[in-house]
Amino acid sequence: MKKELAWPQYIRNLLIMVGSRNRSHYKRPTWIIVLVSVVCIFLIAAYIYPPRNIYPPQSPSTCSFFSSQGCGGTYDPPPEVHSRQLTDAEIQSRIVINEILQFYPIQTKIPKVAFLFLTPGSLPFEKLWHMFFQGHEGKFSIYVHASKEKPVHVSHYFEGRDIRSEPVEWGKVSMVEAERRLLANALLDHDNQHFVLLSESCIPVRHFNFVYNYLLLTNVSFIDCYVDQGPHGNGRYSEHMLPEVEKKDFRKGSQWFSMKRQHALIIMADGLYFTKFRHHCRPNMEGGRNCYGDEHYLPTFFNLLDPSGIAYWSVTYVDWSERKWHPRSFRARDITHQLMRKIAYIDESPHFTSETKNSVTVTPCILNGSKRSCYLFARKFFPETQDKLMQLFSNSTIF
């Protein structure tokens, strides 16, 4: 019984000590003891009840200092606030997606990055990719979706890595279907924890170890996502997407994603939103307007379902500064040490919108509170650039 009263008695004594103004007879500075006690109690409470890792839309993620799980832990999403009543299909879809997002991925001894190549046929930079992968066996997987002809491989890393493919047309939903097909095949391997979509004109701008650590040591997916109020952004929206997709939620972004396993799984689980885009985002829809699913489906989907889980830029560099229908293409004469260094150290991602002639928004590339280089890969490069790129890749430290 005396032990049970010991702690309350101590508190009463402590309060009397704090309340007393006559401190001359104390040999020790009691106020320091009180201050240290309060700070200790605060730290213990902060550790037991850490602040939730909630990321505001349009900003990258941060790591809680007090989190016992570190940067790789899961987080509790805030309760959703809806301006309208959800449909039955939306409720069913969100139940499945939210459960997947809360599910902690299967732990593997050596997690792998899955490289998904979406190409018409043979890969012109296969020798360069061979240099990139060499010496890192067991840390990567390769999947090739060749939409027009069976590829001829020159690297043993690519042999036997072709998946069943279907024809793909630029601007059509078949592009998104091919992306989903690649993800489905890669998800069969439980060791694959991050998934990167690449084209036949893509090259690496960093060495493998840098890419591997960059992707696996962050808790977000790199999905390009921004608002374009112009004719080639929200002007492509169709009201037939209502009620599930409202115009205010419609987003645009590059199709070249890099995503964690949980996000790949929710794409596989999604039938509702993908169906909306398959039927109502296509070339020559209402009034002759063009809508391209590969530019809008994933940005809009993640803006709706997990806006705090993405970084709002792509790790694949593309130069749209010429403002044409297709990005700038690089030839052999363009390949220099200065160009590759410039791309490798860019730390802001520009988004050229169609609101006005020179409208551009800039997204700083911030990870875990620090500004970082944005890009791990780049496109579009002509096949003629491979020899110069291989020479730079073998000799330069910028990669």
C-alpha positions in Angstrom: 0.0 0.0 0.0 2.9 2.4 0.7 4.3 1.7 -2.7 1.0 2.6 -4.4 1.0 6.0 -2.6 4.7 6.7 -3.3 4.2 8.2 -6.7 1.2 10.6 -5.8 3.1 11.7 -2.7 6.1 12.5 -4.8 4.0 14.6 -7.2 2.5 16.5 -4.3 6.0 17.2 -2.9 7.1 18.3 -6.3 4.2 20.7 -6.7 5.0 22.2 -3.3 8.6 22.7 -4.3 7.6 24.4 -7.6 5.0 26.6 -5.8 7.4 27.8 -3.1 9.0 31.1 -3.7 11.4 30.7 -0.9 14.2 28.6 -2.6 17.2 29.9 -0.7 17.4 26.7 1.5 17.5 24.3 -1.6 21.0 23.4 -2.6 19.9 22.1 -6.1 18.1 24.1 -8.8 14.8 22.4 -8.6 13.4 24.1 -11.7 15.9 22.3 -13.9 14.7 19.0 -12.5 11.1 19.9 -13.3 12.0 21.1 -16.8 13.9 17.9 -17.6 11.0 15.8 -16.3 8.5 17.6 -18.5 10.7 17.2 -21.6 11.2 13.5 -20.9 7.4 13.0 -20.5 6.9 14.9 -23.8 9.4 12.7 -25.7 8.0 9.5 -24.3 4.5 10.6 -25.4 5.7 11.6 -28.8 7.3 8.2 -29.4 4.2 6.3 -28.2 1.8 8.5 -30.2 3.8 9.7 -33.2 2.4 12.4 -35.5 0.7 10.9 -38.5 2.7 11.0 -41.7 0.1 12.9 -43.8 1.4 14.6 -46.9 -0.4 17.5 -48.5 -1.4 17.1 -52.1 1.2 18.6 -54.6 4.0 18.1 -52.1 6.4 15.2 -51.6 6.6 13.0 -48.5 8.5 13.5 -45.3 9.6 11.1 -42.6 8.4 11.6 -39.0 11.4 12.1 -36.6 9.5 10.1 -33.9 8.2 7.3 -36.1 9.2 3.9 -34.9 8.9 2.6 -38.4 11.1 5.1 -40.1 10.7 6.2 -43.7 9.6 2.9 -44.9 6.6 2.5 -42.5 3.0 2.7 -43.3 0.8 5.6 -42.5 -2.9 6.1 -41.6 -4.7 8.2 -44.2 -7.0 11.0 -42.9 -10.7 10.3 -43.0 -12.1 11.2 -46.4 -14.5 14.1 -46.8 -16.8 13.8 -49.7 -18.9 16.6 -51.2 -21.4 14.0 -52.5 -22.6 10.6 -51.7 -20.5 7.8 -53.1 -22.0 5.3 -55.5 -22.1 1.6 -54.6 -19.3 0.9 -57.2 -17.1 3.6 -55.6 -17.6 2.3 -52.1 -16.7 -1.3 -53.2 -13.7 -0.1 -55.1 -12.4 2.0 -52.3 -12.8 -0.7 -49.7 -10.5 -3.0 -51.8 -8.0 -0.2 -52.6 -7.8 1.1 -49.0 -7.2 -2.5 -47.7 -4.3 -2.9 -50.1 -2.8 0.4 -49.2 -2.8 -0.6 -45.5 -1.3 -3.9 -46.3 2.5 -4.0 -45.5 4.3 -5.5 -48.5 5.8 -9.0 -48.3 9.3 -8.7 -46.9 12.1 -10.2 -49.0 15.8 -10.8 -48.3 16.8 -8.8 -51.4 14.0 -6.7 -52.9 14.1 -6.2 -56.6 13.3 -3.4 -59.0 11.2 -4.5 -62.0 12.2 -2.8 -65.3 9.2 -2.8 -67.7 10.1 -2.1 -71.3 7.2 -1.0 -73.6 8.6 -1.2 -77.1 7.4 -1.9 -80.7 10.2 -4.5 -81.2 13.9 -4.9 -80.5 15.5 -2.6 -77.9 18.2 -0.4 -79.6 19.9 0.4 -76.3 20.1 -3.2 -75.0 24.0 -3.1 -74.9 23.8 0.1 -72.8 21.3 -1.5 -70.4 23.5 -4.6 -70.2 26.3 -2.3 -68.9 23.8 -0.8 -66.4 22.6 -4.2 -65.1 26.0 -6.0 -65.1 27.2 -7.0 -61.6 23.9 -6.5 -59.9 22.3 -9.9 -60.5 19.5 -10.7 -58.0 18.4 -7.0 -57.6 16.4 -6.5 -60.7 13.9 -8.2 -63.0 13.2 -7.4 -66.7 9.9 -7.6 -68.7 9.6 -6.7 -72.4 6.3 -6.0 -74.1 6.9 -5.9 -77.8 3.8 -4.7 -79.5 4.7 -5.1 -83.2 7.4 -7.7 -83.8 9.4 -10.3 -81.7 12.5 -8.6 -80.5 16.0 -9.9 -81.1 18.1 -9.7 -78.0 21.9 -9.2 -77.7 22.1 -9.3 -73.9 21.5 -12.5 -71.9 19.7 -10.3 -69.3 16.9 -9.8 -71.8 16.7 -13.4 -73.2 13.4 -15.1 -72.2 12.0 -11.9 -70.7 9.4 -11.2 -73.4 5.8 -11.4 -72.2 2.6 -12.0 -74.2 1.9 -8.8 -76.0 -0.9 -7.1 -77.9 -0.8 -4.3 -80.5 -0.4 -0.8 -79.1 -1.5 2.4 -80.8 -0.3 5.8 -79.7 -3.0 7.8 -78.0 -5.3 4.7 -77.6 -6.3 2.9 -74.4 -4.2 0.0 -75.6 -1.2 1.9 -74.3 -2.6 1.7 -70.7 -3.6 -1.9 -71.2 0.0 -2.8 -72.1 1.2 -1.0 -69.0 -1.2 -3.0 -66.9 -0.1 -6.2 -68.6 3.5 -5.5 -67.8 2.6 -4.8 -64.1 0.6 -8.0 -63.9 3.5 -10.1 -65.1 6.0 -8.4 -62.8 3.7 -8.7 -59.7 3.9 -12.5 -60.0 7.4 -12.3 -58.5 7.0 -11.4 -54.8 10.5 -10.0 -54.7 9.6 -7.2 -57.1 9.0 -4.2 -54.8 9.3 -1.3 -57.3 8.2 -1.1 -60.9 9.7 1.2 -63.6 8.1 1.8 -67.0 10.5 2.5 -69.8 10.3 2.8 -73.6 12.7 1.7 -76.3 14.2 5.2 -76.5 14.9 5.4 -72.7 18.4 5.4 -71.3 19.8 5.4 -67.7 21.4 8.6 -66.5 22.7 7.1 -63.2 24.5 3.9 -62.2 22.5 1.0 -61.0 23.2 1.4 -57.2 22.1 5.0 -57.3 18.8 4.1 -59.0 18.2 1.1 -56.7 18.7 3.1 -53.5 16.8 6.1 -54.8 13.7 4.0 -55.5 13.7 1.5 -52.6 14.6 3.9 -49.8 11.6 6.2 -50.4 8.0 5.4 -49.4 6.4 7.1 -52.4 5.7 6.3 -56.1 6.9 8.7 -58.8 3.7 9.5 -60.7 3.8 12.7 -62.7 0.6 14.6 -61.8 -0.4 18.3 -62.3 -3.3 20.5 -63.1 -3.6 21.8 -66.7 -6.6 24.1 -67.1 -6.0 24.5 -70.8 -7.5 22.7 -73.8 -5.0 19.9 -73.7 -5.6 19.3 -70.0 -9.0 19.8 -68.4 -10.3 20.6 -71.9 -10.1 16.8 -72.6 -12.4 16.0 -69.7 -15.8 14.4 -70.5 -18.8 14.7 -68.2 -19.6 11.1 -69.0 -17.0 10.3 -66.3 -19.4 11.6 -63.7 -20.1 10.9 -60.9 -16.9 9.0 -60.1 -14.5 11.4 -61.8 -15.3 15.1 -61.4 -13.6 17.8 -63.5 -11.9 19.3 -60.5 -10.1 16.0 -59.9 -8.9 15.5 -63.5 -5.1 15.5 -63.8 -2.4 15.2 -66.4 1.1 13.7 -66.4 3.8 11.7 -68.2 3.0 8.0 -68.6 6.6 7.0 -67.6 5.9 6.0 -64.0 8.0 4.4 -61.2 5.8 2.9 -58.4 5.9 0.8 -55.3 4.3 -2.6 -55.1 1.2 -1.5 -53.2 0.3 1.0 -56.0 0.9 -1.6 -58.7 -1.6 -3.8 -56.8 -4.3 -1.2 -56.6 -4.0 -0.6 -60.4 -4.6 -4.3 -60.9 -7.6 -4.1 -58.5 -9.1 -1.1 -60.3 -11.9 -1.8 -62.7 -14.2 1.2 -62.0 -11.9 4.1 -62.9 -10.1 2.3 -65.7 -13.4 1.6 -67.3 -14.4 5.2 -67.2 -11.1 6.2 -69.0 -11.4 3.3 -71.5 -14.8 4.5 -72.6 -14.5 8.3 -72.2 -10.9 9.3 -72.7 -9.9 8.5 -76.3 -9.0 10.3 -79.6 -11.8 11.9 -81.6 -14.4 11.7 -78.8 -17.2 14.3 -78.4 -16.9 17.1 -80.8 -13.6 15.8 -82.2 -11.6 16.4 -79.0 -8.7 14.1 -78.2 -8.1 12.6 -74.8 -5.2 10.3 -74.2 -5.6 7.7 -71.4 -1.9 7.2 -70.8 -1.6 10.9 -69.9 -4.6 11.1 -67.6 -5.6 7.8 -66.1 -2.8 7.3 -63.6 -2.5 10.9 -62.5 -6.2 11.2 -62.0 -6.5 7.8 -60.3 -3.8 8.6 -57.7 -5.0 12.1 -57.2 -8.4 10.6 -56.2 -7.2 7.5 -54.2 -3.8 8.2 -52.7 -2.7 11.8 -53.3 -0.3 11.7 -50.4 1.5 8.6 -51.7 3.0 10.0 -54.8 5.9 12.5 -55.5 4.2 14.4 -58.4 7.0 14.0 -60.9 8.4 11.3 -63.1 12.0 10.0 -62.7 12.3 9.9 -66.5 13.5 13.1 -68.1 11.7 14.4 -71.2 12.4 17.7 -72.9 9.1 19.4 -73.8 10.6 22.9 -74.1 10.0 23.0 -77.9 6.3 22.7 -77.2 5.5 20.3 -80.1 3.3 17.3 -80.2 6.3 15.1 -79.4 9.3 15.9 -77.1 12.7 16.7 -78.3 14.8 13.8 -79.7 18.5 13.6 -79.1 21.0 12.6 -81.8 24.6 11.5 -81.6 25.9 15.1 -82.1 24.0 16.1 -79.0 25.6 13.6 -76.6 28.2 15.3 -74.5 29.4 15.1 -70.9 27.8 18.5 -70.3 24.4 17.3 -71.5 24.3 14.2 -69.4 25.6 16.0 -66.3 22.9 18.7 -66.8 20.1 16.0 -66.9 21.5 14.1 -64.0 21.5 17.1 -61.7 18.2 18.8 -62.5 16.4 19.3 -59.2 13.1 20.8 -60.4 10.5 19.2 -62.7 8.8 21.6 -65.2 5.3 21.1 -66.4 4.4 22.8 -69.7 0.6 23.5 -69.6 -1.7 24.5 -72.4 -3.4 27.4 -70.5 -1.3 30.1 -72.3 1.5 30.0 -74.9 4.3 30.1 -72.4 2.6 28.6 -69.3 4.8 26.4 -67.1 4.6 25.2 -63.6 7.6 23.9 -61.6 7.7 21.1 -59.0 10.8 21.0 -56.8 12.0 17.4 -56.4 12.0 17.0 -52.6 12.4 13.7 -50.8 12.3 13.3 -47.1 12.6 17.0 -46.6 15.6 17.5 -48.9 15.9 18.7 -52.5 17.2 15.9 -54.7 18.0 15.2 -58.3 14.8 14.5 -60.2 15.8 12.0 -62.9 17.2 8.5 -63.1 16.4 7.9 -66.8 15.9 10.0 -69.9 14.2 9.8 -73.3 14.0 10.2 -76.4 17.3 9.2 -77.8 18.0 7.9 -81.3 19.7 4.5 -81.7 22.8 6.2 -83.2 23.6 7.7 -79.7 24.4 4.3 -78.1 28.1 4.1 -78.8 28.8 7.6 -77.3 26.5 6.9 -74.4 28.3 3.6 -73.6 31.7 5.5 -73.7 30.4 8.1 -71.3 28.7 5.5 -69.1 32.0 3.5 -68.7 34.2 6.5 -68.0 32.1 9.2 -66.3 31.2 9.4 -62.6 28.1 11.6 -63.4 26.0 8.4 -63.9 
